[in-house]
Amino acid sequence: MRIQQLWNAWLQPDPWRTFRLPGAATPDPIALVQHLQHLLGLAPAAEWRTIPQLLKELKRFLHPQPVWWQTPTADDSLPHLLTDLFLGPLTWLGCVNLQTENRLQVQLTPAARAFLQAAPLSPLPAPQPFTLSLDPERITLRLPDHDAALATAQVDLARLHALISQFGSLSFGPDDLALALASDTTLDAVLQLLSDAAGRPIAADEYATLRRWAATPAPITIHRLTVLETTDPAHLTALTTRRTLRPLLGRTLNRRLIVIPDRHLPRLIGRLRLLGIPHRLTIPNAAGGTRPGKPKIANSGYLYLAGLVFQQLNRFTDLPVRLPAAILDQIAAGLPPETASDLHALAEELLTRLQTAFDGYSGPPLDNPHPVNLADNQARLTAAIAGEHSVELTYWTAGRGELTHRRVDPYRLETRGAVTYLIAYCHLRRAERVFRLDRILAVAESEPPTPALPPPAVADSQSSATISQPPPQIAATTANDDDLIVPF
């Protein structure tokens, strides 16, 4: 009975490759195993076979279709593969007996021979369910813990294989669930698998824990970006200075690339067409001119968003009170994982805007007590932007009332009202920052840094802007408490 159940669970291509059993890299390991069993079944029950004998029989046996183990390329590896199969999984599964005194010899076990000859076997008892237990950090499934159940094969080995393939063991936590959901598995599929294994519906506390784990952001997030690419940095500067386009543009990646939030893409395309700005789309099924509706967020979603933003305000100032993380976890447990992820992205956007305001776009500036040569600084920055090289700034930080020295990669200059700003990548903060020109005391040339991103692809010479989706990238940075890390 156990042989039959083991064979039904293991003699399949997927588990063989999942656990990298001998022959897993070959075109069809199961076909070879089944053919070996057939050859051993043709021999008398008391007769032993050696590896050289089996190799000869494998080579001379005629097949209707070519088989991979009869090709010349398999001659060198096949003896070692047969040895590994007999000493490994075929012995573990109870298929063969071994003799190893002088040389390796094999024969089918009586149970395997009976199974191959379709001899009647006693029906298998119904498998017993796993015992599912929950603590705050782990969910554990336990096998039937009495010897009688194991002796009568009352363990569902197929489901046991499914659980181990999904989580790596019978005990898993939030990180294991995140890895499973990062593949093609859905939370509903995980819930169904656990329910089937336990033989009962998932309890309310178990369901809430799994939902909370699924809604917890992973330490690394991979995003697919939509970017706008220009052939000349001046084109990007011209776009960002247009009041109707500026709110639709996102984070600057370099002097020619800027991120376009997906929800703004249709409006941006429509406005580019309305303004008569030539552009080229490389995104399939992207339609412009449609104004997207506002996303529908439940009341609990607004509370979650407010909590996320408040929790991160300590990047900018000391908070008078701390928001317990357990409250956010409780709210997140009632939200779909997709909604929770979208709210995290929206919170980061709000914090980005707040950081931009602190950096110089908003609010009355404090007076700069130091003299500034605006014309000279602007000429040096314009040359650095055209030459695409780094510069050293001496900058008056109005919020702290002190001078700081920054190494930056200048992207572009923007004039808003009567004030001109420099948008640049700051090496001190490892992020994009905005600097007021009337607070820059000195600009000095610097050695160009190692580029963080590969150079953009050359766009169509007849287009001033290209909107496309580059391969996803993982941002991994470290920063001080007052810095803002935005994944992109």
N, C-alpha and C positions, 0 to 999 in steps of 0.2 A: 504493500500500500504506500509506504513512504517512497519507494523507488518511483512508483507511478506519479505521485504528486510532485516529487523533485523533478522528474523529467518534464512534466507538463509546464512547470514554472521556469526551468532553466534552459531547456533545449529550444531556445528562441534566439534570433539574432540580436535583439536589443539588450537583454541582460548579458549576453556573451561579450558584447562590445562595451557595455557600460562598465563592467568590472574588469575589462582588459584581460580576459582569460586567454590561454594559449590559442593562437590562430586568429585573434580578434582583428588583426590588420589584414587578413587574407580576404579575398573576394567573398567567400561563403564558408565560414568555419563549420556551420551546422551541417552542411552537406557532407563535409569530410567526416565528421563525427558519426553521422548516420551510416555512411558507407563503411566505416571501420566496424561498426556494430554488425552490419550485414555480413561482412567477411568473417568476423568471429563467430557469428551465428551459423555459418555454413560448416564450420569445423565441428568434429565430434565434441561432446560435452567435456570429456576428460582430457582433451588435447590442448597443449599449450602452443602459442604462436610467439615467434621472436620478431623484433623490429625488421631485420632484413627480409624475412618471409613475407611480412605484411607489405613492405615496400614493393616487392615483386608483384604481389597480387593486385596492389593498387595500380601499378603501371600497366599490367596486361589485361585488366578488366575492361571490357568494351562498354562504352556509353553512347547513347543516341546522340548526345551533344558533347562538345569538348568540355573538359573539366580542368580547373586551374592546376590541380596537383599532378597532372600528366604533362605539363609544359616543361621544357628544359630549364627554365628559370627556377623551378621549384625543387630541382634535384638536390641542391646543396642544403637547403633549409628544412626539407621534409623530414629527414631522420630525427633532427632535434625537435621538431614540432610534434612528432608522434610520441617521442619520449616524454615531453612536457605534458601532453594530453593524458597519457596513461598514468604518470606519476601524480598528476594534478586532478583536474575536474572529473575525469572518468572514474577515478578511484573514490573521490569525495561523494560522487553521486551514487556509488554502489553499483556501477556498471561492470567493472572488471575486477578479477583477482590478479595478484602480482606474485611473481617469483623473481628474486633478485640475488640468488646465491652466486651463480657464475655470470649470468647475463640476464637482462630483463626479458621476462616471458609473461604473456598475458593470456587470460581466457575470460569468457563471459561468466558472470555470477548466475546462479540458478534463477534468481528473481528477474535479472535482465533477459535471460533466455526465454523465460515464460512470457515476459511482456512483449518481446519481439515476435514470438509465435502466437500472439493473441490468445494466450491461455486465459481462462476466466479467473478474475481476481475478485476478492471480497470487496464489497462496496465500501468506499471511504466514509467515515462518520462526518457529520457536519462540523466544520471548523469552529472552534470557540472564538469569541470576539476578544480583541485586545482590551486591556484595562487602561483607560485614559485618565490621567491625573493632571492637575493644574497647580502651579505656584506662580508668584508674581513674575518670574523671569523665564520659566521653562514650561513646556508641555511635554509630558512623558507618556509613551505607550508601552505597556508591559505585556510580555507573552504569558499564556497560561502557566502558572507557576507550580503545577503539580506534575509529577512524573507520569501519571497515567495519561494525561492529555498529550504529552510529547510522545509517549510510547505508541499511542494509537493514531498519531499523525493528525491531531485535531488542531493544527496550526495552519492557517491559510498562507502558504508560502508565496503565492502570487501576490497577495496584498502586502506581505512582508517585504517582498522585493520592491513593490511600488513605493512603500514608505521610505525604505533605505535609499532608493534612487532619488527620491524627492528631497530628503533632508539630510542624508548621510548617516543617520542613526535613528533610533526610536525616541530620542529626546532632542528637542529643538527649541530655539528661542527667537527673538526678533531678527537677529542677523541672518539666521538660517531661513526664516520666512522671506526676508528681503531678497536673498539670493534666489529662492524658488520663484518669487514673483518677477524677478528680473529676466527670467526665461519666458517661455510661452505659457506658463501656468497662471491661472487666475485665482483670486481669493475664493471664489465660489467652488472651483475645482478642489482646492485644498480642504475647504469645509466638507465637501462631499466625501473626499477620501478619508478624512478623520471620522466622519459619521459612519461610513461603511465599516471601517476597521473596528470601531468601538461597538458596533451593533446597536446604536441608539442615536437619537438626534443630539446635536451639539447643544450643551446647556447655555443659558443666557450669559453666565459669567465667562464661559469659555469663548463664546461668540464675541463678547465685548472686548476681551483681551486680544483676540486675533485681529479684530477690526482696528484696535488701537495700535497694534504692532504694524499693521499694513499701512496705517496713516502716518507713522513716524518717518520723517525724512531720512533717507540714507546719508551716510557721511560724504559720499561722492555721488553727484548727479550728472548724468549725461543728457545734454539738451541738443536738439536739432535746431540750428539757427537759420533764419532768413536774413540775408545781408544785402545791402546796397553797395555796389562797387563802382567807382568812377575811374576814368582813364587818367585824370589829372587831379591832384589835390585841390586845385582852384575850383573845380566843379563841385566838390563836396562842400567847400566853404560857401559857395554861392547858394547851394541848397539849404544849408543850415541857417543862413541869414534870412530866408523867406519866412515870414511870420506864419503863413498858412501851412508850411511843411514842417516847421521846427517841432511842434508837439507830437508829430508822428514818427520821429526818428529816435532811436534808442542809443545804446552805448557805442562809443567809437572803438574800433578794434585797431586801426592804424590810420595813416593819412589818406587812404583811399577806400577803406571799408568801414561801414557803420551798420549796426544791428537794427533790423526793422521788427518790432513786436508783431506777432502774427495777427493779433486783433486789429492792428492799424494798417495791415497790408492792403486790403481792398480800398480804403480811403486814400492811401498814399498813391496807389496806381491811378485812381480816378483824378486826383489833383494834378499829377504829372501830365495826364492827358489834357486836362482842362487848361493847364498853363502852357501846353505845347512843348514840353521838355522831352526831347527824344530819349527813349530808354528801350531796353531789351529784357524780356522775361525768360528765365530758364527754369521756372517752377511749373511743373505740370498742373493743369486744371486751375491755374490762378486767374480769377476773374476780377477785374477792377470796376470801380464805380459803385459798388454796393456798400452801403453803410451798415456795418454789423450792429445788431441789437445789443443792448446792454446785457451782460450775463446775469442770469437769475440766481440769486444767492439767498438761502434761507436765513432766518433770524440768527440761528446758531452760527452760521457762516460769518455773519458780520461780527458777532462776538469773538469768534476765533481770529478774524483778521485784526480786530482792535487789540486783542491780547498779544498777537505776534508782534505788532508794531510797538506796543508799549514795552514788551519784554526786551526789545532791541534798542530802546532809547538810551540805554546805558552806554552805547557807543559814543554818545554826544555829551551826556551829563549824568551826574549822580541822581539816581531815582529816590524819591522820598519813601517809596514802598516797593517791595518786590512782589511780582505776580507769581504765585506758586505754579510750578510746571504741571502739577497734578490736575489743576483746573483746566489747562489747555488740553491735556491728555483726555480728560473726561469729555470735553466738547468735541475733540477730534474723533472720539470713538463713535459718535453719532453721524459723522460726515462720510460720504463716499471718498475713497482714496484719491480719485481724480480731482474732486473738489478741494480737498485739503492741499494737494500739490499746487493747484491753481492759486489758492489763497496765499501759499508761501511765496509764489512768484510775484503776486500783487503786493505783498508786504515788502518784498525786496525793492520793487519799483518805487513804492512810497518812500522808503528809506533812502533810496538813491536821490530822489528829488529833494529830500530834506538835506542830504549831504551837499547837493549842488547849491542849495540856498545858503548853507553855512560857508561854502567856499567862495561866494562872492556874487551870485546872481541876484539875491534878494536882500532886502533890509538896508538901512542907511549905513554906509561904511564909516568906520572911525577915521578921523583925520590922520594922514600919514605925515609924521613930523620930518621925514627925510626928503631931500630934493630928488626929483625924478626927471630924467631926460627922455620924455615920451618918444620923440622922433627917432632918437638913436636906438632906443630899445626896440621900437617897432621895426626899424630897418634890419636890425640884427636877427630878430625873430622871423621876419619874412624870408631872409636869406637861409635861415636854418630850416624852415618849412620847405623851401624849394630844394635845398640840398639834402633833406631828409637825414639830418644828423642831430645829435643830442646837444643840449646847452646846459650851463650851470646858471641858476637864478639866485640872486639875493632878493628875498621877498619879505615884505612887511606883512606879518600875520596879524590882521586887525583884531581877531577874537582874543588873542593872548597878548597883544601889544608888544611883540618882539620880532626880531629879524630871524629868518630861517634861510638855510641854504639848501636848494633843491636841484637835483639832476633830473631833467625832464626830456621827453621826446615830443617836440611841439607838433601838434596836428593841424591847427588852423587858428586864425584870428576871427573873432566875431564882434561886431559893433551893435550894441543894443541901446537905443536912445543916445545918450551922450557919453557912454562908457564903452571902452573896447576891452575885450576879454581874450585871454589865451586859453585854448583847450589843449591839454597835453597829458601824456602819460607820466606820472610822477614815480620815480624809482624809489623814493623814500616810503611812500604809501602803497606802492605796487598796485596802482589803480589810476583811472582817469581822474583828473582834477581840473578845476577852472581857476584861473588866476587873473585878477584885474591888472591891466597894464599900468594904472596909476599907483600900484603898490609894488611894482618890480623896480628895484633900485639899480640892478646891474645884470647884464647878460654876457656870459663868457662862453666861448666854444669849449666843447668837451669831446672826448673820444667817443665814437659811435658805439653803443652797447650791442651785445649779441642780440639779433632780432628774436623776439618772443614768438613770432608767427612767420610762416613761410611767405615769400612775396606773393602777392595776388596774381591770379592769372590775367593775361592781357585781354582786355575786353575788345569788343567790336569797335573799330576805329570810327564808325559812324554813329555810335551811341555814346552819350555822355554819362550814362548810368546803367549799370547792370544789376538786376536783383536776382539772387540765386541762393542756393542752400549748400554751404560747404559741409564737409564731413564733420560730425560732432566732435567736440574737443572737451577734454576734462581740465578744469581750472583748479589747481591746487596751490594756494598761497597762504602766507602767514602775515599777520598784520598786528598793529597795536589795537588797544581796546577801542580807540575812537575811529578806526578805519572801517570802511565798508567793503565787504567782500561780496561781489556779485558773480554767481556762477554763469559762465557763458561758454 
